[in-house]
Amino acid sequence: MLKRLKTSLILIVLGEILSWFLDLSSGSDFSEFTSGLLLGLSVGMKLIGIILLVISVVKYKEKN
């Protein structure tokens, strides 16, 4: 369970870092494909992290 919690936390933090990097580079000549790819990865990492977090909490409640 602790491994899932760590993984979910890391994915959420990495998603936030990618989102921050995307906002930071919005003024530069980033191509639309690269911006879209970074946005998709960011949202996907956050979503998977949140799903893992919810699954961990539900499994923990069922165990006790």
PyMOL commands that set and color helices and strands:
alter all, ss='L'
color gray80, all
select helices_A, chain A and resi 2-27+32-63
alter helices_A, ss='H'
color red, helices_A
deselect
rebuild
show_as cartoon
